[in-house]
């Protein structure tokens, strides 16, 4: 479903004028910024090692497991 919405938005945006595209981009930015702040507050409030959770997104599975083992060992001590 989200792919369909994305396709519809792409078609819509390509048919709009540059001014309308800019207004939509500004609206999306203004909408997403508070959501970003909310996510960061939640992440840093409830996660013991937020940097590790963020870094895991960019690592291969073996490196993720190593971080998990280090975090588990740290929490036990």
mmJSON file of the N, C-alpha and C atoms, coordinates in Angstrom:
{"data_MODEL":{"atom_site":{
"group_PDB":["ATOM","ATOM","ATOM","ATOM","ATOM","ATOM","ATOM","ATOM","ATOM","ATOM","ATOM","ATOM","ATOM","ATOM","ATOM","ATOM","ATOM","ATOM","ATOM","ATOM","ATOM","ATOM","ATOM","ATOM","ATOM","ATOM","ATOM","ATOM","ATOM","ATOM","ATOM","ATOM","ATOM","ATOM","ATOM","ATOM","ATOM","ATOM","ATOM","ATOM","ATOM","ATOM","ATOM","ATOM","ATOM","ATOM","ATOM","ATOM","ATOM","ATOM","ATOM","ATOM","ATOM","ATOM","ATOM","ATOM","ATOM","ATOM","ATOM","ATOM","ATOM","ATOM","ATOM","ATOM","ATOM","ATOM","ATOM","ATOM","ATOM","ATOM","ATOM","ATOM","ATOM","ATOM","ATOM","ATOM","ATOM","ATOM","ATOM","ATOM","ATOM","ATOM","ATOM","ATOM","ATOM","ATOM","ATOM","ATOM","ATOM","ATOM","ATOM","ATOM","ATOM","ATOM","ATOM","ATOM","ATOM","ATOM","ATOM","ATOM","ATOM","ATOM","ATOM","ATOM","ATOM","ATOM","ATOM","ATOM","ATOM","ATOM","ATOM","ATOM","ATOM","ATOM","ATOM","ATOM","ATOM","ATOM","ATOM","ATOM","ATOM","ATOM","ATOM","ATOM","ATOM","ATOM","ATOM","ATOM","ATOM","ATOM","ATOM","ATOM","ATOM","ATOM","ATOM","ATOM","ATOM","ATOM","ATOM","ATOM","ATOM","ATOM","ATOM","ATOM","ATOM","ATOM","ATOM","ATOM","ATOM","ATOM","ATOM","ATOM","ATOM","ATOM","ATOM","ATOM","ATOM","ATOM","ATOM","ATOM","ATOM","ATOM","ATOM","ATOM","ATOM","ATOM","ATOM","ATOM","ATOM","ATOM","ATOM","ATOM","ATOM","ATOM","ATOM","ATOM","ATOM","ATOM","ATOM","ATOM","ATOM","ATOM","ATOM","ATOM","ATOM","ATOM","ATOM","ATOM","ATOM","ATOM","ATOM","ATOM","ATOM","ATOM","ATOM","ATOM","ATOM","ATOM","ATOM","ATOM","ATOM","ATOM","ATOM","ATOM","ATOM","ATOM","ATOM","ATOM","ATOM","ATOM","ATOM","ATOM","ATOM","ATOM","ATOM","ATOM","ATOM","ATOM","ATOM","ATOM","ATOM","ATOM","ATOM","ATOM","ATOM","ATOM","ATOM","ATOM","ATOM","ATOM","ATOM"],
"id":[1,2,3,4,5,6,7,8,9,10,11,12,13,14,15,16,17,18,19,20,21,22,23,24,25,26,27,28,29,30,31,32,33,34,35,36,37,38,39,40,41,42,43,44,45,46,47,48,49,50,51,52,53,54,55,56,57,58,59,60,61,62,63,64,65,66,67,68,69,70,71,72,73,74,75,76,77,78,79,80,81,82,83,84,85,86,87,88,89,90,91,92,93,94,95,96,97,98,99,100,101,102,103,104,105,106,107,108,109,110,111,112,113,114,115,116,117,118,119,120,121,122,123,124,125,126,127,128,129,130,131,132,133,134,135,136,137,138,139,140,141,142,143,144,145,146,147,148,149,150,151,152,153,154,155,156,157,158,159,160,161,162,163,164,165,166,167,168,169,170,171,172,173,174,175,176,177,178,179,180,181,182,183,184,185,186,187,188,189,190,191,192,193,194,195,196,197,198,199,200,201,202,203,204,205,206,207,208,209,210,211,212,213,214,215,216,217,218,219,220,221,222,223,224,225,226,227,228,229,230,231],
"type_symbol":["N","C","C","N","C","C","N","C","C","N","C","C","N","C","C","N","C","C","N","C","C","N","C","C","N","C","C","N","C","C","N","C","C","N","C","C","N","C","C","N","C","C","N","C","C","N","C","C","N","C","C","N","C","C","N","C","C","N","C","C","N","C","C","N","C","C","N","C","C","N","C","C","N","C","C","N","C","C","N","C","C","N","C","C","N","C","C","N","C","C","N","C","C","N","C","C","N","C","C","N","C","C","N","C","C","N","C","C","N","C","C","N","C","C","N","C","C","N","C","C","N","C","C","N","C","C","N","C","C","N","C","C","N","C","C","N","C","C","N","C","C","N","C","C","N","C","C","N","C","C","N","C","C","N","C","C","N","C","C","N","C","C","N","C","C","N","C","C","N","C","C","N","C","C","N","C","C","N","C","C","N","C","C","N","C","C","N","C","C","N","C","C","N","C","C","N","C","C","N","C","C","N","C","C","N","C","C","N","C","C","N","C","C","N","C","C","N","C","C","N","C","C","N","C","C","N","C","C","N","C","C"],
"label_atom_id":["N","CA","C","N","CA","C","N","CA","C","N","CA","C","N","CA","C","N","CA","C","N","CA","C","N","CA","C","N","CA","C","N","CA","C","N","CA","C","N","CA","C","N","CA","C","N","CA","C","N","CA","C","N","CA","C","N","CA","C","N","CA","C","N","CA","C","N","CA","C","N","CA","C","N","CA","C","N","CA","C","N","CA","C","N","CA","C","N","CA","C","N","CA","C","N","CA","C","N","CA","C","N","CA","C","N","CA","C","N","CA","C","N","CA","C","N","CA","C","N","CA","C","N","CA","C","N","CA","C","N","CA","C","N","CA","C","N","CA","C","N","CA","C","N","CA","C","N","CA","C","N","CA","C","N","CA","C","N","CA","C","N","CA","C","N","CA","C","N","CA","C","N","CA","C","N","CA","C","N","CA","C","N","CA","C","N","CA","C","N","CA","C","N","CA","C","N","CA","C","N","CA","C","N","CA","C","N","CA","C","N","CA","C","N","CA","C","N","CA","C","N","CA","C","N","CA","C","N","CA","C","N","CA","C","N","CA","C","N","CA","C","N","CA","C","N","CA","C","N","CA","C","N","CA","C","N","CA","C","N","CA","C","N","CA","C","N","CA","C"],
"label_alt_id":[null,null,null,null,null,null,null,null,null,null,null,null,null,null,null,null,null,null,null,null,null,null,null,null,null,null,null,null,null,null,null,null,null,null,null,null,null,null,null,null,null,null,null,null,null,null,null,null,null,null,null,null,null,null,null,null,null,null,null,null,null,null,null,null,null,null,null,null,null,null,null,null,null,null,null,null,null,null,null,null,null,null,null,null,null,null,null,null,null,null,null,null,null,null,null,null,null,null,null,null,null,null,null,null,null,null,null,null,null,null,null,null,null,null,null,null,null,null,null,null,null,null,null,null,null,null,null,null,null,null,null,null,null,null,null,null,null,null,null,null,null,null,null,null,null,null,null,null,null,null,null,null,null,null,null,null,null,null,null,null,null,null,null,null,null,null,null,null,null,null,null,null,null,null,null,null,null,null,null,null,null,null,null,null,null,null,null,null,null,null,null,null,null,null,null,null,null,null,null,null,null,null,null,null,null,null,null,null,null,null,null,null,null,null,null,null,null,null,null,null,null,null,null,null,null,null,null,null,null,null,null],
"label_comp_id":["UNK","UNK","UNK","UNK","UNK","UNK","UNK","UNK","UNK","UNK","UNK","UNK","UNK","UNK","UNK","UNK","UNK","UNK","UNK","UNK","UNK","UNK","UNK","UNK","UNK","UNK","UNK","UNK","UNK","UNK","UNK","UNK","UNK","UNK","UNK","UNK","UNK","UNK","UNK","UNK","UNK","UNK","UNK","UNK","UNK","UNK","UNK","UNK","UNK","UNK","UNK","UNK","UNK","UNK","UNK","UNK","UNK","UNK","UNK","UNK","UNK","UNK","UNK","UNK","UNK","UNK","UNK","UNK","UNK","UNK","UNK","UNK","UNK","UNK","UNK","UNK","UNK","UNK","UNK","UNK","UNK","UNK","UNK","UNK","UNK","UNK","UNK","UNK","UNK","UNK","UNK","UNK","UNK","UNK","UNK","UNK","UNK","UNK","UNK","UNK","UNK","UNK","UNK","UNK","UNK","UNK","UNK","UNK","UNK","UNK","UNK","UNK","UNK","UNK","UNK","UNK","UNK","UNK","UNK","UNK","UNK","UNK","UNK","UNK","UNK","UNK","UNK","UNK","UNK","UNK","UNK","UNK","UNK","UNK","UNK","UNK","UNK","UNK","UNK","UNK","UNK","UNK","UNK","UNK","UNK","UNK","UNK","UNK","UNK","UNK","UNK","UNK","UNK","UNK","UNK","UNK","UNK","UNK","UNK","UNK","UNK","UNK","UNK","UNK","UNK","UNK","UNK","UNK","UNK","UNK","UNK","UNK","UNK","UNK","UNK","UNK","UNK","UNK","UNK","UNK","UNK","UNK","UNK","UNK","UNK","UNK","UNK","UNK","UNK","UNK","UNK","UNK","UNK","UNK","UNK","UNK","UNK","UNK","UNK","UNK","UNK","UNK","UNK","UNK","UNK","UNK","UNK","UNK","UNK","UNK","UNK","UNK","UNK","UNK","UNK","UNK","UNK","UNK","UNK","UNK","UNK","UNK","UNK","UNK","UNK","UNK","UNK","UNK","UNK","UNK","UNK"],
"label_asym_id":["A","A","A","A","A","A","A","A","A","A","A","A","A","A","A","A","A","A","A","A","A","A","A","A","A","A","A","A","A","A","A","A","A","A","A","A","A","A","A","A","A","A","A","A","A","A","A","A","A","A","A","A","A","A","A","A","A","A","A","A","A","A","A","A","A","A","A","A","A","A","A","A","A","A","A","A","A","A","A","A","A","A","A","A","A","A","A","A","A","A","A","A","A","A","A","A","A","A","A","A","A","A","A","A","A","A","A","A","A","A","A","A","A","A","A","A","A","A","A","A","A","A","A","A","A","A","A","A","A","A","A","A","A","A","A","A","A","A","A","A","A","A","A","A","A","A","A","A","A","A","A","A","A","A","A","A","A","A","A","A","A","A","A","A","A","A","A","A","A","A","A","A","A","A","A","A","A","A","A","A","A","A","A","A","A","A","A","A","A","A","A","A","A","A","A","A","A","A","A","A","A","A","A","A","A","A","A","A","A","A","A","A","A","A","A","A","A","A","A","A","A","A","A","A","A","A","A","A","A","A","A"],
"label_entity_id":["1","1","1","1","1","1","1","1","1","1","1","1","1","1","1","1","1","1","1","1","1","1","1","1","1","1","1","1","1","1","1","1","1","1","1","1","1","1","1","1","1","1","1","1","1","1","1","1","1","1","1","1","1","1","1","1","1","1","1","1","1","1","1","1","1","1","1","1","1","1","1","1","1","1","1","1","1","1","1","1","1","1","1","1","1","1","1","1","1","1","1","1","1","1","1","1","1","1","1","1","1","1","1","1","1","1","1","1","1","1","1","1","1","1","1","1","1","1","1","1","1","1","1","1","1","1","1","1","1","1","1","1","1","1","1","1","1","1","1","1","1","1","1","1","1","1","1","1","1","1","1","1","1","1","1","1","1","1","1","1","1","1","1","1","1","1","1","1","1","1","1","1","1","1","1","1","1","1","1","1","1","1","1","1","1","1","1","1","1","1","1","1","1","1","1","1","1","1","1","1","1","1","1","1","1","1","1","1","1","1","1","1","1","1","1","1","1","1","1","1","1","1","1","1","1","1","1","1","1","1","1"],
"label_seq_id":[1,1,1,2,2,2,3,3,3,4,4,4,5,5,5,6,6,6,7,7,7,8,8,8,9,9,9,10,10,10,11,11,11,12,12,12,13,13,13,14,14,14,15,15,15,16,16,16,17,17,17,18,18,18,19,19,19,20,20,20,21,21,21,22,22,22,23,23,23,24,24,24,25,25,25,26,26,26,27,27,27,28,28,28,29,29,29,30,30,30,31,31,31,32,32,32,33,33,33,34,34,34,35,35,35,36,36,36,37,37,37,38,38,38,39,39,39,40,40,40,41,41,41,42,42,42,43,43,43,44,44,44,45,45,45,46,46,46,47,47,47,48,48,48,49,49,49,50,50,50,51,51,51,52,52,52,53,53,53,54,54,54,55,55,55,56,56,56,57,57,57,58,58,58,59,59,59,60,60,60,61,61,61,62,62,62,63,63,63,64,64,64,65,65,65,66,66,66,67,67,67,68,68,68,69,69,69,70,70,70,71,71,71,72,72,72,73,73,73,74,74,74,75,75,75,76,76,76,77,77,77],
"pdbx_PDB_ins_code":[null,null,null,null,null,null,null,null,null,null,null,null,null,null,null,null,null,null,null,null,null,null,null,null,null,null,null,null,null,null,null,null,null,null,null,null,null,null,null,null,null,null,null,null,null,null,null,null,null,null,null,null,null,null,null,null,null,null,null,null,null,null,null,null,null,null,null,null,null,null,null,null,null,null,null,null,null,null,null,null,null,null,null,null,null,null,null,null,null,null,null,null,null,null,null,null,null,null,null,null,null,null,null,null,null,null,null,null,null,null,null,null,null,null,null,null,null,null,null,null,null,null,null,null,null,null,null,null,null,null,null,null,null,null,null,null,null,null,null,null,null,null,null,null,null,null,null,null,null,null,null,null,null,null,null,null,null,null,null,null,null,null,null,null,null,null,null,null,null,null,null,null,null,null,null,null,null,null,null,null,null,null,null,null,null,null,null,null,null,null,null,null,null,null,null,null,null,null,null,null,null,null,null,null,null,null,null,null,null,null,null,null,null,null,null,null,null,null,null,null,null,null,null,null,null,null,null,null,null,null,null],
"Cartn_x":[0.814,0.0,0.858,1.922,2.767,3.474,3.773,4.386,3.415,2.124,1.121,1.021,1.063,1.002,2.226,3.402,4.619,4.546,4.018,3.888,2.925,1.824,0.845,1.489,2.254,2.912,3.933,4.69,5.678,4.987,3.923,3.186,2.613,2.052,1.459,2.526,3.653,4.695,5.316,5.439,6.045,5.115,3.813,2.879,2.635,3.102,2.889,3.972,3.678,4.664,5.76,6.843,7.952,7.53,6.685,6.239,5.402,4.522,3.7,4.562,5.566,6.475,7.217,7.652,8.354,7.443,6.204,5.264,5.015,4.883,4.672,5.915,7.089,8.328,8.465,8.128,8.171,7.183,5.996,4.976,5.445,6.021,6.506,7.629,8.528,9.62,9.072,8.133,7.548,6.803,6.168,5.449,6.422,7.512,8.417,9.367,9.681,10.646,10.208,8.981,8.565,8.562,8.241,8.287,9.716,10.668,12.075,12.494,12.11,12.456,11.823,10.566,9.873,10.615,11.017,11.753,13.064,13.789,15.068,14.862,13.852,13.572,13.245,12.395,12.038,13.264,14.064,15.245,16.208,16.527,17.498,16.919,15.603,14.981,14.932,14.604,14.338,15.42,16.414,17.474,18.74,19.352,20.575,21.764,21.835,22.938,22.375,21.852,21.215,22.179,23.447,24.409,24.609,24.62,24.768,23.564,22.373,21.178,21.211,21.657,21.741,22.816,23.957,25.06,24.697,23.857,23.48,22.851,22.21,21.548,22.543,23.787,24.776,25.794,25.593,26.561,26.029,26.954,26.536,26.113,25.443,24.906,25.95,27.171,28.191,28.596,28.752,29.093,27.948,26.717,25.562,25.584,25.906,25.949,27.04,28.183,29.271,28.844,28.144,27.651,26.659,25.795,24.808,25.507,26.547,27.287,27.966,28.559,29.211,28.177,27.025,25.968,25.453,25.276,24.79,25.805,27.082,28.133,28.199,28.011,28.029,26.853,25.701,24.507,24.598,25.331,25.457,26.381,27.337,28.305,27.836],
"Cartn_y":[-1.196,0.0,1.261,1.271,2.459,2.698,1.628,1.794,2.484,2.124,2.767,4.254,4.586,5.991,6.725,6.077,6.689,6.952,5.994,6.165,7.302,7.344,8.422,9.774,9.859,11.128,11.532,10.576,10.892,11.435,10.774,11.24,12.627,12.81,14.105,15.193,14.913,15.927,16.286,15.328,15.628,16.442,16.411,17.183,18.578,18.837,20.148,21.133,22.397,23.43,23.411,24.09,24.149,24.792,25.798,26.482,25.542,24.781,23.826,22.717,22.265,21.245,21.748,23.009,23.597,23.678,24.068,24.155,22.787,21.768,20.414,19.939,20.201,19.808,20.528,21.806,22.553,21.987,21.634,21.061,19.732,18.877,17.577,17.782,18.721,19.003,19.468,20.4,20.932,19.834,18.938,17.832,16.831,16.54,15.491,15.942,17.216,17.677,17.374,17.683,17.312,15.797,15.025,13.571,13.092,13.73,13.397,13.691,14.85,15.215,14.239,13.871,12.922,11.59,11.109,9.855,9.936,11.032,11.183,11.196,11.914,11.957,10.557,9.835,8.482,7.573,7.652,6.806,7.042,8.291,8.583,8.427,8.425,8.241,6.765,5.897,4.505,3.521,3.942,3.045,3.304,2.231,2.401,2.803,2.261,2.553,2.977,4.182,4.583,4.639,4.974,5.033,3.659,2.618,1.259,0.863,1.227,0.882,1.571,2.808,3.536,2.911,2.568,2.002,0.649,-0.119,-1.448,-1.4,-0.324,-0.217,-0.276,0.078,0.189,-0.949,-1.947,-3.031,-4.337,-5.231,-6.563,-7.375,-8.507,-9.278,-9.722,-10.053,-10.477,-9.332,-8.149,-6.987,-6.62,-6.785,-6.533,-7.466,-8.729,-9.706,-9.332,-8.857,-8.459,-7.294,-6.319,-5.199,-5.7,-6.617,-7.157,-7.87,-8.643,-9.351,-8.375,-7.311,-6.313,-5.613,-5.292,-4.617,-5.53,-6.801,-7.751,-7.912,-8.01,-8.132,-6.888,-5.727,-4.457,-4.394,-4.842,-4.799,-5.778,-6.883,-7.871,-7.395,-6.541,-6.093,-4.904],
"Cartn_z":[0.0,0.0,0.0,0.819,0.871,-0.456,-1.19,-2.509,-3.459,-3.369,-4.216,-3.901,-2.615,-2.224,-2.75,-2.665,-3.175,-4.667,-5.413,-6.868,-7.179,-6.464,-6.666,-6.375,-5.291,-4.954,-6.011,-6.513,-7.554,-8.799,-9.225,-10.405,-10.146,-8.967,-8.615,-8.596,-7.967,-7.85,-9.199,-10.077,-11.374,-12.263,-11.991,-12.807,-12.245,-11.024,-10.41,-10.828,-10.649,-10.935,-9.867,-10.141,-9.193,-7.883,-7.958,-6.735,-5.876,-6.5,-5.757,-5.165,-5.917,-5.4,-4.169,-4.225,-3.085,-1.875,-2.063,-0.945,-0.315,-1.134,-0.614,0.142,-0.41,0.263,1.604,1.652,2.904,3.92,3.462,4.338,4.928,4.102,4.576,5.591,5.331,6.26,7.61,7.571,8.808,9.563,8.857,9.479,10.11,9.448,9.91,11.02,11.108,12.099,13.527,13.946,15.306,15.529,14.509,14.647,14.87,14.201,14.401,15.841,16.359,17.73,18.727,18.482,19.349,19.356,18.192,18.094,18.877,18.74,19.439,20.948,21.42,22.858,23.375,22.662,23.078,23.058,22.007,21.882,23.042,23.332,24.375,25.785,25.91,27.215,27.607,26.661,26.999,26.565,25.854,25.385,26.186,26.699,27.483,26.615,25.418,24.5,23.146,23.034,21.776,20.593,20.851,19.755,19.136,19.98,19.46,18.618,19.066,18.303,16.935,16.904,15.641,14.75,15.327,14.555,13.964,14.652,14.166,12.782,12.454,11.156,9.999,10.259,9.199,9.201,10.057,10.191,9.629,9.33,8.898,10.121,9.932,11.062,12.089,11.656,12.619,13.541,12.983,13.81,14.749,14.295,15.168,16.371,16.122,17.212,18.211,17.722,18.608,19.505,18.938,19.735,20.78,20.389,21.322,22.478,22.174,23.222,24.177,23.64,24.49,25.375,24.808,25.567,26.666,26.374,27.362,28.483,28.14,29.151,30.029,29.42,30.16,31.132,30.72,31.557,32.726,32.564,33.64,34.74,34.398,35.415,36.19],
"occupancy":[1.0,1.0,1.0,1.0,1.0,1.0,1.0,1.0,1.0,1.0,1.0,1.0,1.0,1.0,1.0,1.0,1.0,1.0,1.0,1.0,1.0,1.0,1.0,1.0,1.0,1.0,1.0,1.0,1.0,1.0,1.0,1.0,1.0,1.0,1.0,1.0,1.0,1.0,1.0,1.0,1.0,1.0,1.0,1.0,1.0,1.0,1.0,1.0,1.0,1.0,1.0,1.0,1.0,1.0,1.0,1.0,1.0,1.0,1.0,1.0,1.0,1.0,1.0,1.0,1.0,1.0,1.0,1.0,1.0,1.0,1.0,1.0,1.0,1.0,1.0,1.0,1.0,1.0,1.0,1.0,1.0,1.0,1.0,1.0,1.0,1.0,1.0,1.0,1.0,1.0,1.0,1.0,1.0,1.0,1.0,1.0,1.0,1.0,1.0,1.0,1.0,1.0,1.0,1.0,1.0,1.0,1.0,1.0,1.0,1.0,1.0,1.0,1.0,1.0,1.0,1.0,1.0,1.0,1.0,1.0,1.0,1.0,1.0,1.0,1.0,1.0,1.0,1.0,1.0,1.0,1.0,1.0,1.0,1.0,1.0,1.0,1.0,1.0,1.0,1.0,1.0,1.0,1.0,1.0,1.0,1.0,1.0,1.0,1.0,1.0,1.0,1.0,1.0,1.0,1.0,1.0,1.0,1.0,1.0,1.0,1.0,1.0,1.0,1.0,1.0,1.0,1.0,1.0,1.0,1.0,1.0,1.0,1.0,1.0,1.0,1.0,1.0,1.0,1.0,1.0,1.0,1.0,1.0,1.0,1.0,1.0,1.0,1.0,1.0,1.0,1.0,1.0,1.0,1.0,1.0,1.0,1.0,1.0,1.0,1.0,1.0,1.0,1.0,1.0,1.0,1.0,1.0,1.0,1.0,1.0,1.0,1.0,1.0,1.0,1.0,1.0,1.0,1.0,1.0,1.0,1.0,1.0,1.0,1.0,1.0,1.0,1.0,1.0,1.0,1.0,1.0],
"B_iso_or_equiv":[0.0,0.0,0.0,0.0,0.0,0.0,0.0,0.0,0.0,0.0,0.0,0.0,0.0,0.0,0.0,0.0,0.0,0.0,0.0,0.0,0.0,0.0,0.0,0.0,0.0,0.0,0.0,0.0,0.0,0.0,0.0,0.0,0.0,0.0,0.0,0.0,0.0,0.0,0.0,0.0,0.0,0.0,0.0,0.0,0.0,0.0,0.0,0.0,0.0,0.0,0.0,0.0,0.0,0.0,0.0,0.0,0.0,0.0,0.0,0.0,0.0,0.0,0.0,0.0,0.0,0.0,0.0,0.0,0.0,0.0,0.0,0.0,0.0,0.0,0.0,0.0,0.0,0.0,0.0,0.0,0.0,0.0,0.0,0.0,0.0,0.0,0.0,0.0,0.0,0.0,0.0,0.0,0.0,0.0,0.0,0.0,0.0,0.0,0.0,0.0,0.0,0.0,0.0,0.0,0.0,0.0,0.0,0.0,0.0,0.0,0.0,0.0,0.0,0.0,0.0,0.0,0.0,0.0,0.0,0.0,0.0,0.0,0.0,0.0,0.0,0.0,0.0,0.0,0.0,0.0,0.0,0.0,0.0,0.0,0.0,0.0,0.0,0.0,0.0,0.0,0.0,0.0,0.0,0.0,0.0,0.0,0.0,0.0,0.0,0.0,0.0,0.0,0.0,0.0,0.0,0.0,0.0,0.0,0.0,0.0,0.0,0.0,0.0,0.0,0.0,0.0,0.0,0.0,0.0,0.0,0.0,0.0,0.0,0.0,0.0,0.0,0.0,0.0,0.0,0.0,0.0,0.0,0.0,0.0,0.0,0.0,0.0,0.0,0.0,0.0,0.0,0.0,0.0,0.0,0.0,0.0,0.0,0.0,0.0,0.0,0.0,0.0,0.0,0.0,0.0,0.0,0.0,0.0,0.0,0.0,0.0,0.0,0.0,0.0,0.0,0.0,0.0,0.0,0.0,0.0,0.0,0.0,0.0,0.0,0.0,0.0,0.0,0.0,0.0,0.0,0.0],
"pdbx_formal_charge":[null,null,null,null,null,null,null,null,null,null,null,null,null,null,null,null,null,null,null,null,null,null,null,null,null,null,null,null,null,null,null,null,null,null,null,null,null,null,null,null,null,null,null,null,null,null,null,null,null,null,null,null,null,null,null,null,null,null,null,null,null,null,null,null,null,null,null,null,null,null,null,null,null,null,null,null,null,null,null,null,null,null,null,null,null,null,null,null,null,null,null,null,null,null,null,null,null,null,null,null,null,null,null,null,null,null,null,null,null,null,null,null,null,null,null,null,null,null,null,null,null,null,null,null,null,null,null,null,null,null,null,null,null,null,null,null,null,null,null,null,null,null,null,null,null,null,null,null,null,null,null,null,null,null,null,null,null,null,null,null,null,null,null,null,null,null,null,null,null,null,null,null,null,null,null,null,null,null,null,null,null,null,null,null,null,null,null,null,null,null,null,null,null,null,null,null,null,null,null,null,null,null,null,null,null,null,null,null,null,null,null,null,null,null,null,null,null,null,null,null,null,null,null,null,null,null,null,null,null,null,null],
"auth_seq_id":[1,1,1,2,2,2,3,3,3,4,4,4,5,5,5,6,6,6,7,7,7,8,8,8,9,9,9,10,10,10,11,11,11,12,12,12,13,13,13,14,14,14,15,15,15,16,16,16,17,17,17,18,18,18,19,19,19,20,20,20,21,21,21,22,22,22,23,23,23,24,24,24,25,25,25,26,26,26,27,27,27,28,28,28,29,29,29,30,30,30,31,31,31,32,32,32,33,33,33,34,34,34,35,35,35,36,36,36,37,37,37,38,38,38,39,39,39,40,40,40,41,41,41,42,42,42,43,43,43,44,44,44,45,45,45,46,46,46,47,47,47,48,48,48,49,49,49,50,50,50,51,51,51,52,52,52,53,53,53,54,54,54,55,55,55,56,56,56,57,57,57,58,58,58,59,59,59,60,60,60,61,61,61,62,62,62,63,63,63,64,64,64,65,65,65,66,66,66,67,67,67,68,68,68,69,69,69,70,70,70,71,71,71,72,72,72,73,73,73,74,74,74,75,75,75,76,76,76,77,77,77],
"auth_comp_id":["UNK","UNK","UNK","UNK","UNK","UNK","UNK","UNK","UNK","UNK","UNK","UNK","UNK","UNK","UNK","UNK","UNK","UNK","UNK","UNK","UNK","UNK","UNK","UNK","UNK","UNK","UNK","UNK","UNK","UNK","UNK","UNK","UNK","UNK","UNK","UNK","UNK","UNK","UNK","UNK","UNK","UNK","UNK","UNK","UNK","UNK","UNK","UNK","UNK","UNK","UNK","UNK","UNK","UNK","UNK","UNK","UNK","UNK","UNK","UNK","UNK","UNK","UNK","UNK","UNK","UNK","UNK","UNK","UNK","UNK","UNK","UNK","UNK","UNK","UNK","UNK","UNK","UNK","UNK","UNK","UNK","UNK","UNK","UNK","UNK","UNK","UNK","UNK","UNK","UNK","UNK","UNK","UNK","UNK","UNK","UNK","UNK","UNK","UNK","UNK","UNK","UNK","UNK","UNK","UNK","UNK","UNK","UNK","UNK","UNK","UNK","UNK","UNK","UNK","UNK","UNK","UNK","UNK","UNK","UNK","UNK","UNK","UNK","UNK","UNK","UNK","UNK","UNK","UNK","UNK","UNK","UNK","UNK","UNK","UNK","UNK","UNK","UNK","UNK","UNK","UNK","UNK","UNK","UNK","UNK","UNK","UNK","UNK","UNK","UNK","UNK","UNK","UNK","UNK","UNK","UNK","UNK","UNK","UNK","UNK","UNK","UNK","UNK","UNK","UNK","UNK","UNK","UNK","UNK","UNK","UNK","UNK","UNK","UNK","UNK","UNK","UNK","UNK","UNK","UNK","UNK","UNK","UNK","UNK","UNK","UNK","UNK","UNK","UNK","UNK","UNK","UNK","UNK","UNK","UNK","UNK","UNK","UNK","UNK","UNK","UNK","UNK","UNK","UNK","UNK","UNK","UNK","UNK","UNK","UNK","UNK","UNK","UNK","UNK","UNK","UNK","UNK","UNK","UNK","UNK","UNK","UNK","UNK","UNK","UNK","UNK","UNK","UNK","UNK","UNK","UNK"],
"auth_asym_id":["A","A","A","A","A","A","A","A","A","A","A","A","A","A","A","A","A","A","A","A","A","A","A","A","A","A","A","A","A","A","A","A","A","A","A","A","A","A","A","A","A","A","A","A","A","A","A","A","A","A","A","A","A","A","A","A","A","A","A","A","A","A","A","A","A","A","A","A","A","A","A","A","A","A","A","A","A","A","A","A","A","A","A","A","A","A","A","A","A","A","A","A","A","A","A","A","A","A","A","A","A","A","A","A","A","A","A","A","A","A","A","A","A","A","A","A","A","A","A","A","A","A","A","A","A","A","A","A","A","A","A","A","A","A","A","A","A","A","A","A","A","A","A","A","A","A","A","A","A","A","A","A","A","A","A","A","A","A","A","A","A","A","A","A","A","A","A","A","A","A","A","A","A","A","A","A","A","A","A","A","A","A","A","A","A","A","A","A","A","A","A","A","A","A","A","A","A","A","A","A","A","A","A","A","A","A","A","A","A","A","A","A","A","A","A","A","A","A","A","A","A","A","A","A","A","A","A","A","A","A","A"],
"auth_atom_id":["N","CA","C","N","CA","C","N","CA","C","N","CA","C","N","CA","C","N","CA","C","N","CA","C","N","CA","C","N","CA","C","N","CA","C","N","CA","C","N","CA","C","N","CA","C","N","CA","C","N","CA","C","N","CA","C","N","CA","C","N","CA","C","N","CA","C","N","CA","C","N","CA","C","N","CA","C","N","CA","C","N","CA","C","N","CA","C","N","CA","C","N","CA","C","N","CA","C","N","CA","C","N","CA","C","N","CA","C","N","CA","C","N","CA","C","N","CA","C","N","CA","C","N","CA","C","N","CA","C","N","CA","C","N","CA","C","N","CA","C","N","CA","C","N","CA","C","N","CA","C","N","CA","C","N","CA","C","N","CA","C","N","CA","C","N","CA","C","N","CA","C","N","CA","C","N","CA","C","N","CA","C","N","CA","C","N","CA","C","N","CA","C","N","CA","C","N","CA","C","N","CA","C","N","CA","C","N","CA","C","N","CA","C","N","CA","C","N","CA","C","N","CA","C","N","CA","C","N","CA","C","N","CA","C","N","CA","C","N","CA","C","N","CA","C","N","CA","C","N","CA","C","N","CA","C","N","CA","C","N","CA","C","N","CA","C","N","CA","C"],
"pdbx_PDB_model_num":[1,1,1,1,1,1,1,1,1,1,1,1,1,1,1,1,1,1,1,1,1,1,1,1,1,1,1,1,1,1,1,1,1,1,1,1,1,1,1,1,1,1,1,1,1,1,1,1,1,1,1,1,1,1,1,1,1,1,1,1,1,1,1,1,1,1,1,1,1,1,1,1,1,1,1,1,1,1,1,1,1,1,1,1,1,1,1,1,1,1,1,1,1,1,1,1,1,1,1,1,1,1,1,1,1,1,1,1,1,1,1,1,1,1,1,1,1,1,1,1,1,1,1,1,1,1,1,1,1,1,1,1,1,1,1,1,1,1,1,1,1,1,1,1,1,1,1,1,1,1,1,1,1,1,1,1,1,1,1,1,1,1,1,1,1,1,1,1,1,1,1,1,1,1,1,1,1,1,1,1,1,1,1,1,1,1,1,1,1,1,1,1,1,1,1,1,1,1,1,1,1,1,1,1,1,1,1,1,1,1,1,1,1,1,1,1,1,1,1,1,1,1,1,1,1,1,1,1,1,1,1]
}}}
